[in-house]
Amino acid sequence: MNNKAVNIDPEILSGTPVFVGTRVPIKNLFDYIESGETLEEFLIAFPSVTKELAIEVLETAERLVTTEYFSNENFN
């Protein structure tokens, strides 16, 4: 999938997906949300990530988990 908000480069954090133009792992955003923090709190903690990048990543995740392929997948 082509995503302009995510960079995966073996030279940056060993290929961990990061926000474009940063060294901030995408997982950090989901960790913040999972722990009950807000998007605004995440953005304050990681000022190199723009709100637009964070929203694009969240929208991409939403599209991935709401596709017919994913929703019909057997996870048992």
Backbone as a ProteinNet text record, in pm:
[ID]
protein_1_A
[PRIMARY]
MNNKAVNIDPEILSGTPVFVGTRVPIKNLFDYIESGETLEEFLIAFPSVTKELAIEVLETAERLVTTEYFSNENFN
[TERTIARY]
84.9	0	88.9	57.6	131	76.4	164.8	122.9	228.2	189.6	283.3	316.9	254.5	279.4	377.4	401	482.5	609.5	719.9	847.7	902.6	943	1009.2	1142.2	1249.2	1383.6	1475.9	1546.3	1633.8	1741	1769.1	1868.2	1810.3	1678.7	1613.6	1547.4	1599	1546.8	1528.7	1624.6	1626.2	1501.1	1440.6	1323.9	1191.1	1192.6	1067.5	986.3	857.8	777.4	773.8	811.2	813.6	732.4	696.7	631.9	732.9	689.5	776.1	844.2	974.7	1052	1089.2	1062.2	1092.9	1158.5	1193.8	1238.6	1138.7	1016.2	911.4	837.6	847.2	776.5	624.2	560.3	414.7	351.7	414	360.6	341.7	423.1	408.4	269.7	217	83.5	-20.2	-13.2	-110.1	-91.6	31.5	56	-8.2	5.4	-56.5	-207.9	-267.5	-413	-458.6	-386.1	-421.4	-416.1	-324.1	-311.5	-407.4	-492.1	-592.5	-551.8	-433.6	-388.2	-461.9	-467.4	-533.7	-433.6	-486.5	-401.5	-321.2	-384	-314.6	-197.5	-215.4	-105.9	9	-24.3	78.6	155.9	84.1	148.2	237.4	199	283.3	411.5	398.2	514	608.1	553.6	632.7	609.3	667.6	640.1	684.8	769.5	810.7	702.1	600.2	488.1	376.7	332.8	223.3	89.4	-10.6	-145.7	-190.7	-156.5	-195.9	-135.1	-7.3	56	-12.6	-38.1	-101.9	-240.1	-317.6	-451.1	-443.1	-347.8	-333.3	-302.1	-216.8	-184.5	-309.1	-383.9	-506.2	-608.7	-623.1	-717.3	-672.4	-542.4	-490.3	-517.8	-496.1	-523.7	-671.9	-756.7	-900.5	-934.8	-878.9	-906.4	-857.9	-742.9	-689.5	-777.4	-829	-907.9	-1054.6	-1097.6	-1237.8	-1254.1	-1147	-1159	-1226.4	-1284.3	-1351.9	-1253.7	-1130.1	-1030.5	-1008.3	-985.4	-957.4	-1079.6	-1195.5	-1314.9	-1359.7	-1317.9	-1352.1	-1242.5	-1133.1	-1019.8	-1060	-1010.1	-1038	-923.9	-952.8	-849.9	-855.5	-919.6	-927.7	-801
-117.7	0	123.2	218.3	343.7	438.3	479.8	570.6	677.7	802.5	912.8	955.4	894.2	930	834.5	718.9	614.7	592.3	582.7	551.7	423.9	331.7	209.5	202.9	220.3	226.3	147.9	49.4	-30.4	52.7	171.6	258.6	342.7	342.9	419.3	320.9	314.9	225.1	81.7	35.8	-102.4	-138.9	-40.5	-68	-58.4	-14.8	6.5	114.1	92.2	196.6	323.4	435.5	564.6	665.4	775.7	885.1	947.1	977.9	1037.7	1161.4	1171.3	1287.2	1287.7	1176	1167.6	1032.6	1014.7	885.3	833.8	882	844.8	721.8	609.6	489	509.3	455.2	458.9	393.8	288.9	216.8	309.9	411.7	504.9	568.1	602.5	661.4	564.4	439.2	340.4	308.9	311.4	291.4	403.2	526.7	640.1	624.4	593.7	579.4	463	352.2	234.9	265.5	351.8	382.9	492.7	541.2	640.1	784.6	805.1	940.6	990.1	1120.9	1178.9	1201.2	1225.9	1259.5	1385.1	1481.4	1606.4	1581.2	1491.9	1458.9	1392.2	1304.8	1241.9	1347.8	1440.4	1543.9	1635.6	1661.1	1741.2	1664.7	1535.9	1453.4	1432	1435.8	1412.6	1526.7	1643	1761.1	1751.1	1653.7	1638.7	1572.5	1515.9	1454.8	1558.2	1584.6	1679.1	1609.1	1687.8	1633.6	1565.2	1623.9	1565.9	1426.7	1410.5	1278.1	1177.3	1216.4	1125.4	1083.6	1179	1146.9	1056.8	1080.9	994.7	850.8	833.5	698.8	633.3	706.7	650.8	614.9	698.3	669.2	547.8	533.8	416.8	290.4	295.5	180.4	144.4	245.7	220.4	149.9	197.8	134.1	-10.5	-35.7	-171.9	-267.7	-223.4	-315.1	-319.2	-236.2	-240.2	-292	-340.9	-397.2	-533.5	-573.5	-703.1	-815.9	-804.9	-909.6	-930.5	-822	-832	-878.2	-825	-860.4	-1003.2	-1065.1	-1204.5	-1301.8	-1249	-1332.2	-1417.3	-1540.6	-1629.7	-1616.9	-1566.8	-1543.9	-1645.3	-1757.3	-1859.5	-1937.7
0	0	0	-83.2	-89.3	17	106	212.2	226.9	212.4	218.3	359.8	459.8	599.1	666.6	605.5	667.5	586.3	658.3	594.1	656.7	571	615.8	543	618.6	563.2	655.2	602.3	688.3	759.6	709.6	771.9	886.6	902.5	1009.5	1105.2	1226.2	1330.8	1280.2	1202	1149.9	1071	1004.6	921.6	993.1	1118	1190.3	1118.3	1094.1	1029.9	1116.1	1054.7	1123.7	1044.1	1111.1	1040.2	944.8	823.6	722.4	778.8	753	795.7	942.2	1012.3	1155.3	1184.6	1310	1359.8	1464.6	1456.3	1552.2	1498.9	1570.2	1525.1	1524	1422.2	1410.5	1533.9	1583.3	1699.7	1818.8	1831.5	1943.6	1946.1	1829.1	1822	1876.9	1834.6	1880.5	2028.6	2076.8	2220.1	2301.9	2255.1	2324.3	2330.4	2217.3	2210.7	2298.7	2292.1	2372.5	2521.8	2562.6	2705.1	2750.5	2657.8	2694.1	2671	2615.7	2583.7	2459.1	2443.1	2326.1	2213.6	2096.3	1982.5	2013.2	2076.7	2109.7	2203.8	2300.9	2392.4	2317.7	2223	2140.7	2062.7	2001.6	1920.3	2004.5	2127	2216.4	2250.3	2275.1	2310.3	2192.4	2070.6	1949.7	1851	1877.5	1795.8	1650.7	1618.8	1479	1393.8	1458	1386.2	1375.5	1253.5	1233.8	1255.6	1285.5	1302.2	1173.5	1059.3	930.1	911.1	948.3	936.5	1027.6	1151.5	1247	1198.2	1149.2	1099.6	977.4	889.1	771.4	812.9	912.8	961.1	1021.3	1100.6	1159.7	1052.8	952.1	843.5	763.1	742.6	671.8	752.5	882.8	968.8	963.2	964.5	955.9	824.6	714.2	584.3	584.6	645.7	647.4	726.3	838	921.2	883.6	791.9	750.4	607.9	549.2	414.8	422	311.9	306.2	334.8	285.2	308	457.3	528.8	671.1	748.2	716.6	793.2	769.1	659.9	632.2	673.7	724.7	765.9	888	890.9	1003	1103.3	1222.4	1324	1437.2	1419.1	1524.4	1534.3
[MASK]
++++++++++++++++++++++++++++++++++++++++++++++++++++++++++++++++++++++++++++

